[in-house]
Amino acid sequence: MSHLKIRDLEPGKPVSELVVRVVSKAAPRIITTRTGRKTQLTEVLVADETGTAVLTVWGFGESSGLSVGAVIRLVDGWAKEWQGRIQITLGRSGRYEVVPDDGTIPSIADLGSRSEQ
């Protein structure tokens, strides 16, 4: 079975499953949603050998399990375009999990030499 890669993501399409490496993680910030409720937003730069994307993680403490260099599997997400870049968001049923680093996703150093193509 072929796995979805970042280069395959299309805005407005679901992301059924994607395995990526966390390249960087911005500091969480508190935002006010359109409905007026406050929540936490964390933007995480993720990459595979085909490119980079920004993963947006919503909710207080939801990104605490993500660390730079970790390999994660995203399930049931959604791709959209934001400021000219692909962004992945996890819907209500979406989730991520840290998975063993089996070497199939290049290291951050290797990804850095290919990013910004």
C-alpha positions as CSV (number, residue, x, y, z in Angstrom):
1,M,0.0,0.0,0.0
2,S,1.4,3.4,-0.9
3,H,1.4,5.9,1.9
4,L,0.3,9.5,1.4
5,K,3.2,12.0,1.2
6,I,3.2,15.7,1.7
7,R,3.6,16.4,-2.1
8,D,0.3,14.5,-2.6
9,L,-1.7,16.8,-0.3
10,E,-4.3,19.0,-1.9
11,P,-6.1,21.9,-0.3
12,G,-9.7,20.9,0.6
13,K,-8.9,17.2,0.6
14,P,-8.8,14.8,3.6
15,V,-5.5,13.5,4.9
16,S,-6.4,9.9,5.8
17,E,-2.9,9.0,7.1
18,L,0.5,10.7,6.9
19,V,3.8,9.8,8.5
20,V,6.1,12.8,9.0
21,R,9.0,14.1,11.1
22,V,8.6,17.1,13.4
23,V,11.1,19.7,12.2
24,S,10.2,22.6,14.4
25,K,7.5,23.6,16.9
26,A,6.4,27.2,17.5
27,A,5.4,28.4,21.0
28,P,1.7,27.8,21.6
29,R,-0.4,30.9,21.5
30,I,-3.9,31.6,22.8
31,I,-6.4,32.7,20.2
32,T,-10.0,33.6,20.2
33,T,-12.2,31.5,17.8
34,R,-14.9,32.9,15.6
35,T,-17.4,31.8,18.2
36,G,-15.6,33.8,20.9
37,R,-14.1,31.0,22.9
38,K,-10.4,30.9,23.8
39,T,-8.2,28.0,22.8
40,Q,-4.5,27.2,22.2
41,L,-3.0,27.0,18.8
42,T,0.4,25.4,18.1
43,E,2.0,25.4,14.7
44,V,4.3,22.5,14.0
45,L,6.5,22.3,10.9
46,V,6.5,18.7,9.6
47,A,8.3,17.1,6.7
48,D,8.9,14.0,4.7
49,E,11.2,13.4,1.8
50,T,8.8,15.2,-0.5
51,G,8.4,18.5,1.3
52,T,7.2,20.4,4.3
53,A,3.8,21.4,5.7
54,V,2.5,23.2,8.8
55,L,0.5,21.1,11.2
56,T,-1.9,23.2,13.3
57,V,-2.7,21.6,16.6
58,W,-5.7,23.1,18.4
59,G,-6.6,22.8,22.1
60,F,-4.9,23.4,25.4
61,G,-2.0,20.9,25.9
62,E,-2.8,19.0,22.7
63,S,0.7,19.6,21.3
64,S,2.6,18.6,24.5
65,G,3.4,15.2,23.1
66,L,5.2,16.6,20.1
67,S,8.9,17.1,20.2
68,V,11.3,18.2,17.5
69,G,12.8,15.2,15.7
70,A,9.9,12.9,16.5
71,V,8.2,10.8,13.8
72,I,4.4,11.1,14.0
73,R,1.5,9.5,12.2
74,L,-1.4,11.8,11.5
75,V,-4.8,10.2,11.1
76,D,-8.0,11.7,9.8
77,G,-6.7,15.2,9.1
78,W,-7.6,17.8,6.5
79,A,-5.4,19.8,4.1
80,K,-5.9,23.4,3.3
81,E,-3.8,26.3,1.9
82,W,-2.8,29.1,4.2
83,Q,-0.6,32.0,3.1
84,G,0.5,30.0,0.1
85,R,1.6,26.9,2.0
86,I,-0.1,23.6,2.6
87,Q,-1.4,23.3,6.2
88,I,-2.7,20.2,7.9
89,T,-5.3,20.4,10.6
90,L,-6.8,17.6,12.6
91,G,-10.5,17.7,12.8
92,R,-12.6,16.6,15.8
93,S,-11.9,12.9,15.1
94,G,-8.3,13.5,13.9
95,R,-5.3,12.6,15.9
96,Y,-1.6,12.1,15.9
97,E,0.6,9.5,17.5
98,V,4.3,9.3,18.0
99,V,5.6,6.2,16.2
100,P,9.0,4.4,16.3
101,D,11.6,6.0,14.1
102,D,12.4,3.2,11.7
103,G,14.6,5.3,9.4
104,T,12.0,5.6,6.6
105,I,11.6,9.4,7.2
106,P,14.8,11.3,6.7
107,S,16.5,13.0,9.6
108,I,16.1,16.7,10.2
109,A,19.6,17.3,8.8
110,D,18.7,15.5,5.6
111,L,15.3,17.1,5.4
112,G,16.8,20.6,5.9
113,S,19.0,20.1,2.9
114,R,16.0,19.4,0.7
115,S,13.4,21.8,2.2
116,E,12.4,25.1,0.6
117,Q,12.6,23.5,-2.9
